[in-house]
Amino acid sequence: MKLYLQYGEELSGQWKSLCEIELKPLLNVNLRPFAEVQNLFGIDFVPVKLPNGEVLNIDITYSTDNRGINIRILSRDTTIIEVGGFNRQEISYDPNLIFITPNGIYVSAMVGV
């Protein structure tokens, strides 16, 4: 599973790929509820720099047992978006988050294979 980030390029009006980040097995699972019965993957506050210099910190937890997913995105120390849900299928790219950052960049975030 990977996180796919894109940003909206103002001049062209098109989505441009920003990065892909591979989700890794979470080793500190005892800090997360119900971790002993779930296979957890994710990323833990990875910084991503946008073209305007703005930095987002991304935190994701994904359970292969129930395809449950939680995505949290911070700007500085403030959560700007957090969503939890379920992938319909292992190969799907949902949920797909589209949001605007505090400095006005449109960003799309989705997790899939």
N, C-alpha and C positions, 0 to 999 in steps of 0.2 A: 504494500500500500504506500501511496505517496500523497503528499500535499502538493497541489498545483496552484500557484499564484499567478494571476494576470493583473495588469493594470490597464485602465482606459487611457489611451494616448489621445490627448486633446486635439492635436493638429489633424490626425487622420480619422479620428472617431472610431478607431479599431481597438480591439483587445490585443495587448502585446504580452508575451510570456515574460514573467519576472523570474520565476525559479520553480524547481521541483525539489522537494525534500522527502527523502525516504523515511518512513516511520520505522523506528527501532523497537525491539522488545524493551519494555519498561522494567528496569532492574529494581527500582525502589517501590515495588508494588505494595509493600505492607503499609504505605502511607495512604493508599487509596481504598475506599470502602469495597468490600466484596472481592478484593483482588485475589484471594486465595482460590476462588472458583472460576476465574476468568483468565483467558489468555490476552494480555494487554500489550498493545503497541502504542507508540506515540512519539511526540517530540516535546521537549520541556523548555519553553521560553527561548526559542531560537530567534535571534534578531535578523530581520530582513530589511535591507535599505531600499527605499523607493527612489525613482529617478529624480525626485525633487529634494532628496537628502533626508526626508522623513524616515524614521526607523520604527518598524512595528515589531513587537515581540509576540511570537506565536506559540501556543500551548495546545496540544491535541492528545486526546486519549481515545483509543479505538479497541473494542473488545471483539475478538473473532468469535466468541461463543454466541453472542446475540446480535452482532453487527452494530452495537451501540457506539455512538460517536459523540464526543464533546470537543468543540473548538472554541478557544478563547483567544482574542486578539487585543493586545494592549498598545497604546501609544503613550510613551513615557511610562508612568506608573498607573495609568488609568485604563480600565477595561473599556474598550469602545464597542465591542460586540462579543457575545457569548451565546452559543447555541448548542443544544443537545438534541439528538435524534437517532435515527437508525438508517443505515444503508439498506435499501430494498433488496439488493443482491450484492454479492462480493465484488462484482465487476461494475457496479453503478457508480456514478459520481454525484451522489446526493448525501447530505444537503449541499447545495451550492449557495454560498453566501456572496452577495454583492452589496458593498457598502462604500461610503465615502469617508475618507480619513479627515482628521481635524484640519489638515492643510489642503484639502480639496482634491485629492486623487481618488478616482474610482478604482476599487480593488475587487477582484473575484477570487474566492478561495473555495476549493473543493478537494475532496479526498477520494481516491479510487486507485485502481490498479494500472 
